[in-house]
Amino acid sequence: MEGTQVKQICKHILLLSAVISVSAVLAGSQDSPSMGDVARQARQQKQNKETQGKAAPADKSAKVITNDEIPEHPEAGEETSPSPGQSAASAASDGAKMSAEQWKAQIRAQKDVVASMQSNIEKVNDSIQFAPGNCVRGCVQ
């Protein structure tokens, strides 16, 4: 009888190890969310919090400003109002035909813009100063 008891214990151990193995495989095969899903969920929660925060008074948390949110400002001295050529271009986009004077004004305005840009490029080029000679040997004496 001792042999049959040993066989039964071996069967029970084998069955128990099989159950544990199957349980481990099933537990390990559960899908965990990918990093992209986690990031999307965090972004969505942040957007929801921001939309709820807009209805409430502004909080004192820091705000990150990106380059996309910063408008480009024209330099001092440049024209900020639309030029005659720009108004002619908007008239042409509405489907109306432009007269010769409007074309000339538009071309003149574009030439002025190009000349202004060339002047700015020349100013920048003139302001660039290079170190004379080989800086590794010549700068430290």
GUVEXRO-457562 format. One record per residue: z, x, y of N, C-alpha, C in turn; residue number from 0. Coordinates in Angstrom, 2 decimals, padded with zeros to 5 digits. Each point is the difference from the previous one (the first is absolute). Layout:
KOLZA,Z,X,Y,Z,X,Y,Z,X,Y,NUM;
...
END
This chain:
KOLZA,000.00,000.80,-001.20,000.00,-000.80,001.20,000.00,000.84,001.25,0;
KOLZA,000.48,001.15,-000.18,000.03,000.84,001.18,-001.40,000.29,000.51,1;
KOLZA,-000.93,000.16,-000.86,-001.38,000.29,000.39,-000.63,-001.17,000.75,2;
KOLZA,000.30,-001.23,-000.44,-000.56,-001.17,000.69,000.61,-000.18,001.38,3;
KOLZA,001.28,000.34,000.14,000.64,-000.10,001.32,-000.61,001.02,000.96,4;
KOLZA,-000.27,001.18,-000.49,-000.61,001.04,000.83,-001.40,-000.45,000.43,5;
KOLZA,-000.74,-000.60,-000.92,-001.35,-000.47,000.32,000.07,-001.11,001.07,6;
KOLZA,000.97,-000.88,-000.10,000.14,-001.09,000.98,000.38,000.56,001.36,7;
KOLZA,000.88,000.99,000.01,000.40,000.62,001.27,-001.21,000.70,000.62,8;
KOLZA,-000.79,000.67,-000.82,-001.22,000.66,000.51,-000.98,-001.02,000.56,9;
KOLZA,-000.13,-001.14,-000.68,-000.89,-001.06,000.50,000.49,-000.53,001.33,10;
KOLZA,001.33,-000.20,000.11,000.56,-000.50,001.25,-000.19,001.01,001.14,11;
KOLZA,000.20,001.28,-000.31,-000.19,001.03,001.03,-001.46,000.06,000.41,12;
KOLZA,-000.90,-000.07,-000.97,-001.43,000.00,000.29,-000.39,-001.20,000.83,13;
KOLZA,000.51,-001.17,-000.34,-000.28,-001.22,000.76,000.55,000.10,001.42,14;
KOLZA,001.22,000.51,000.12,000.62,000.17,001.31,-000.78,000.98,000.86,15;
KOLZA,-000.44,001.11,-000.59,-000.79,000.98,000.77,-001.35,-000.58,000.41,16;
KOLZA,-000.60,-000.83,-000.86,-001.27,-000.64,000.36,000.19,-000.96,001.17,17;
KOLZA,001.09,-000.78,-000.02,000.28,-000.94,001.08,000.24,000.76,001.31,18;
KOLZA,000.74,001.09,-000.07,000.26,000.80,001.19,-001.29,000.61,000.54,19;
KOLZA,-000.85,000.48,-000.89,-001.29,000.58,000.43,-000.88,-001.03,000.69,20;
KOLZA,-000.10,-001.18,-000.61,-000.82,-001.06,000.60,000.57,-000.40,001.36,21;
KOLZA,001.32,-000.10,000.10,000.63,-000.36,001.28,-000.28,001.06,001.05,22;
KOLZA,000.06,001.26,-000.38,-000.26,001.08,000.94,-001.44,-000.02,000.49,23;
KOLZA,-000.94,-000.26,-000.92,-001.40,-000.06,000.38,-000.26,-001.16,000.96,24;
KOLZA,000.59,-001.15,-000.30,-000.19,-001.16,000.87,000.63,000.22,001.37,25;
KOLZA,001.15,000.62,000.04,000.66,000.26,001.29,-000.79,001.00,000.82,26;
KOLZA,-000.58,001.00,-000.65,-000.77,001.01,000.71,-001.35,-000.50,000.46,27;
KOLZA,-000.53,-001.03,-000.64,-001.33,-000.49,000.36,000.01,-001.00,001.14,28;
KOLZA,001.17,-000.34,000.51,000.04,-000.91,001.14,-000.64,000.68,001.19,29;
KOLZA,-000.87,-000.74,000.70,-000.71,000.57,001.13,000.92,000.13,001.19,30;
KOLZA,000.09,001.21,000.51,000.71,000.20,001.26,-001.05,000.00,001.10,31;
KOLZA,000.33,-000.46,001.20,-001.00,-000.08,001.06,-000.49,001.39,000.39,32;
KOLZA,-001.27,000.08,000.34,-000.57,001.28,000.41,000.49,000.34,001.40,33;
KOLZA,-000.21,001.25,000.39,000.43,000.44,001.34,-000.74,-000.79,001.08,34;
KOLZA,-001.25,-000.32,-000.24,-000.76,-000.79,000.96,000.59,-001.39,000.18,35;
KOLZA,000.40,-000.62,-001.12,000.61,-001.33,000.08,001.32,000.05,000.75,36;
KOLZA,000.79,001.05,-000.26,001.28,000.14,000.69,-000.23,000.19,001.49,37;
KOLZA,-001.00,000.81,000.36,-000.29,000.23,001.43,-000.48,-001.28,000.67,38;
KOLZA,-000.87,-000.75,-000.69,-000.48,-001.26,000.58,001.15,-000.98,000.20,39;
KOLZA,000.89,-000.06,-000.97,001.13,-000.91,000.11,000.91,000.42,001.16,40;
KOLZA,000.24,001.30,000.16,000.84,000.47,001.10,-000.66,-000.29,001.34,41;
KOLZA,-001.32,000.20,000.09,-000.72,-000.28,001.24,000.07,-001.49,000.33,42;
KOLZA,-000.16,-000.84,-001.02,000.06,-001.44,000.21,001.39,-000.42,000.48,43;
KOLZA,001.04,000.57,-000.60,001.36,-000.32,000.43,000.23,000.44,001.43,44;
KOLZA,-000.54,001.17,000.36,000.15,000.50,001.37,-000.72,-000.92,000.98,45;
KOLZA,-001.21,-000.44,-000.35,-000.74,-000.91,000.88,000.74,-001.32,000.14,46;
KOLZA,000.56,-000.50,-001.09,000.76,-001.25,000.08,001.22,000.17,000.90,47;
KOLZA,000.67,001.13,-000.12,001.16,000.26,000.84,-000.40,000.09,001.47,48;
KOLZA,-001.16,000.66,000.27,-000.47,000.14,001.38,-000.37,-001.35,000.60,49;
KOLZA,-000.64,-000.87,-000.79,-000.37,-001.31,000.53,001.23,-000.84,000.26,50;
KOLZA,001.03,000.16,-000.83,001.25,-000.72,000.25,000.72,000.61,001.19,51;
KOLZA,-000.12,001.31,000.18,000.65,000.69,001.11,-000.63,-000.33,001.33,52;
KOLZA,-001.29,-000.37,000.01,-000.67,-000.34,001.27,000.54,-001.28,000.57,53;
KOLZA,000.41,-000.91,-000.85,000.57,-001.26,000.49,001.40,000.24,000.54,54;
KOLZA,000.72,000.96,-000.58,001.35,000.32,000.46,-000.08,001.01,001.13,55;
KOLZA,001.09,000.24,000.71,-000.01,001.02,001.04,-000.33,001.37,-000.57,56;
KOLZA,-000.57,000.83,000.83,-000.44,001.32,-000.46,001.19,000.84,-000.43,57;
KOLZA,-000.16,000.65,-001.15,001.08,000.86,-000.47,-000.19,001.39,000.59,58;
KOLZA,000.98,000.86,-000.17,-000.02,001.31,000.62,-000.49,001.07,-000.97,59;
KOLZA,-000.80,-000.37,-000.98,-000.50,000.99,-000.94,-001.18,000.75,000.61,60;
KOLZA,-000.25,001.17,-000.50,-001.09,000.83,000.51,-001.33,-000.58,-000.43,61;
KOLZA,-000.99,000.11,000.86,-001.34,-000.50,-000.31,-000.95,001.18,-000.08,62;
KOLZA,-000.81,000.04,-001.03,-000.99,001.05,-000.15,-001.30,-000.47,000.64,63;
KOLZA,-000.53,000.81,000.89,-001.25,-000.33,000.68,-001.08,000.92,-000.55,64;
KOLZA,-001.09,-000.59,-000.46,-001.10,000.78,-000.55,-001.08,000.19,001.06,65;
KOLZA,-000.95,000.88,-000.27,-001.09,000.24,000.94,-000.86,-001.25,000.20,66;
KOLZA,-000.04,-000.86,-001.02,-000.81,-001.21,000.10,000.57,-000.95,001.05,67;
KOLZA,001.30,000.08,000.24,000.64,-000.91,000.95,-000.04,000.51,001.43,68;
KOLZA,-000.34,001.28,000.19,-000.02,000.58,001.33,-001.40,-000.15,000.57,69;
KOLZA,-000.15,-000.71,001.13,-001.33,-000.13,000.59,-000.41,001.30,000.66,70;
KOLZA,-001.30,000.24,000.01,-000.50,001.20,000.68,-000.07,-000.30,001.48,71;
KOLZA,000.55,000.90,000.80,-000.01,-000.18,001.44,-001.05,000.93,000.61,72;
KOLZA,-000.77,-000.49,000.96,-000.95,000.89,000.66,000.75,001.01,000.87,73;
KOLZA,-000.60,001.17,000.17,000.62,001.02,000.83,000.00,-000.45,001.45,74;
KOLZA,000.87,000.60,000.78,000.08,-000.33,001.42,-001.32,000.35,000.66,75;
KOLZA,-000.46,-000.87,000.86,-001.25,000.24,000.71,-001.21,-000.61,-000.68,76;
KOLZA,000.13,-000.37,-001.25,-001.12,-000.65,-000.66,-000.04,-001.47,000.35,77;
KOLZA,-001.15,-000.56,-000.13,-000.19,-001.39,000.38,000.59,-000.92,-001.07,78;
KOLZA,000.82,-000.96,000.41,000.61,-000.92,-000.96,-000.67,-001.36,000.03,79;
KOLZA,-000.67,-000.35,001.06,-000.68,-001.29,000.05,-001.36,000.12,-000.65,80;
KOLZA,-000.54,-001.08,-000.52,-001.30,000.09,-000.66,-001.09,000.38,000.99,81;
KOLZA,-000.90,000.85,-000.44,-001.10,000.44,000.86,-001.10,-001.05,-000.01,82;
KOLZA,-000.92,000.11,000.94,-001.11,-000.97,000.01,-000.79,000.02,-001.29,83;
KOLZA,-000.11,001.17,-000.64,-000.72,000.09,-001.26,000.70,-000.75,-001.11,84;
KOLZA,001.32,-000.01,000.04,000.74,-000.70,-001.04,-000.17,-001.50,000.15,85;
KOLZA,-000.02,-000.49,001.21,-000.21,-001.43,000.19,-001.42,-000.39,-000.41,86;
KOLZA,-000.95,000.90,000.22,-001.36,-000.27,-000.42,-000.09,-000.03,-001.53,87;
KOLZA,000.74,000.90,-000.63,000.00,000.02,-001.46,000.61,-001.27,-000.56,88;
KOLZA,001.04,-000.51,000.64,000.60,-001.24,-000.49,-000.95,-001.17,000.22,89;
KOLZA,-000.79,000.05,001.07,-000.98,-001.06,000.23,-001.09,000.06,-001.07,90;
KOLZA,-000.38,001.22,-000.40,-001.03,000.13,-001.02,000.52,-000.47,-001.35,91;
KOLZA,001.27,000.18,-000.27,000.53,-000.42,-001.28,000.10,-001.52,-000.09,92;
KOLZA,000.01,-000.69,001.14,000.04,-001.45,000.00,-001.37,-000.60,-000.30,93;
KOLZA,-001.03,000.82,-000.10,-001.32,-000.49,-000.33,-000.92,-000.08,001.22,94;
KOLZA,000.50,000.22,001.20,-000.83,-000.04,001.20,-000.76,001.32,000.11,95;
KOLZA,-001.22,-000.06,000.55,-000.78,001.21,000.21,000.47,000.69,001.27,96;
KOLZA,000.03,001.34,-000.06,000.46,000.76,001.15,-001.19,000.38,000.87,97;
KOLZA,000.24,000.02,001.30,-001.06,000.40,000.93,-000.07,001.52,000.02,98;
KOLZA,-001.04,000.51,000.65,-000.18,001.44,000.10,001.17,000.64,000.75,99;
KOLZA,000.49,-000.65,001.02,001.13,000.53,000.78,001.27,000.08,-000.87,100;
KOLZA,000.18,-000.99,-000.85,001.17,000.04,-000.88,-000.11,001.15,-001.00,101;
KOLZA,-001.21,000.21,-000.53,-000.21,001.12,-000.91,000.28,001.32,000.71,102;
KOLZA,-000.51,000.14,001.23,000.21,001.23,000.76,001.48,000.22,000.27,103;
KOLZA,000.70,-001.07,000.35,001.43,000.12,000.28,000.76,000.40,-001.27,104;
KOLZA,-000.38,-000.56,-001.13,000.66,000.34,-001.25,-000.27,001.46,-000.36,105;
KOLZA,-001.22,000.45,000.13,-000.35,001.39,-000.30,000.74,000.94,000.94,106;
KOLZA,000.06,-000.35,001.29,000.70,000.82,000.99,001.49,000.11,-000.36,107;
KOLZA,000.60,-001.10,-000.40,001.41,000.00,-000.36,000.24,000.88,-001.23,108;
KOLZA,-000.89,-000.09,-000.97,000.16,000.83,-001.20,-000.18,001.48,000.33,109;
KOLZA,-000.94,000.32,000.88,-000.19,001.39,000.41,001.24,000.52,000.72,110;
KOLZA,000.62,-000.86,000.83,001.22,000.40,000.70,001.12,000.30,-000.99,111;
KOLZA,000.11,-000.83,-001.03,001.03,000.21,-001.02,-000.25,001.32,-000.73,112;
KOLZA,-001.25,000.28,-000.35,-000.34,001.25,-000.68,000.31,001.19,000.90,113;
KOLZA,-000.35,-000.09,001.29,000.28,001.10,000.93,001.50,000.22,000.14,114;
KOLZA,000.77,-001.07,000.04,001.45,000.12,000.10,000.57,000.68,-001.25,115;
KOLZA,-000.50,-000.39,-001.16,000.47,000.62,-001.24,-000.37,001.48,-000.05,116;
KOLZA,-001.21,000.33,000.44,-000.41,001.40,000.01,000.88,000.81,000.94,117;
KOLZA,000.36,-000.58,001.14,000.88,000.68,000.95,001.37,000.24,-000.62,118;
KOLZA,000.52,-000.99,-000.70,001.29,000.16,-000.66,-000.06,001.08,-001.08,119;
KOLZA,-001.10,000.05,-000.75,-000.16,001.03,-001.04,-000.03,001.38,000.63,120;
KOLZA,-000.70,000.14,001.12,-000.05,001.30,000.67,001.37,000.42,000.51,121;
KOLZA,000.78,-000.97,000.51,001.36,000.32,000.47,000.87,000.48,-001.15,122;
KOLZA,-000.10,-000.65,-001.14,000.79,000.41,-001.16,-000.44,001.38,-000.48,123;
KOLZA,-001.31,000.23,-000.07,-000.50,001.30,-000.43,000.45,001.11,000.94,124;
KOLZA,000.01,-000.27,001.29,000.45,001.00,000.97,001.49,000.28,-000.10,125;
KOLZA,000.78,-000.99,-000.45,001.45,000.18,-000.08,000.44,000.75,-001.25,126;
KOLZA,-000.88,000.12,-000.99,000.34,000.70,-001.23,-000.04,001.50,000.26,127;
KOLZA,001.11,000.68,-000.33,000.06,001.44,000.20,000.35,000.66,-001.33,128;
KOLZA,-000.79,000.97,-000.37,000.22,000.71,-001.25,000.72,001.31,000.29,129;
KOLZA,000.79,000.44,-000.93,000.69,001.28,000.14,-001.02,001.13,-000.12,130;
KOLZA,000.07,000.99,000.88,-000.98,001.08,-000.08,000.29,000.91,-001.19,131;
KOLZA,-001.04,000.46,-000.62,000.14,000.97,-001.09,000.64,-000.57,-001.24,132;
KOLZA,000.40,000.87,-000.87,000.66,-000.40,-001.25,001.48,-000.19,000.31,133;
KOLZA,000.47,-001.19,-000.10,001.37,-000.33,000.39,001.02,000.64,-000.91,134;
KOLZA,-000.38,000.29,-001.23,000.95,000.58,-000.94,000.36,001.42,000.44,135;
KOLZA,-000.98,000.76,000.42,000.26,001.36,000.41,000.24,000.11,001.50,136;
KOLZA,-000.70,-000.81,000.79,000.02,000.18,001.45,001.15,-000.69,000.72,137;
KOLZA,000.59,-001.04,-000.57,001.03,-000.77,000.71,001.36,000.68,-000.03,138;
KOLZA,000.33,000.68,-001.07,001.32,000.62,-000.12,-000.17,001.49,000.24,139;
KOLZA,000.70,000.53,001.02,-000.12,001.42,000.30,001.33,000.69,000.01,140;
END
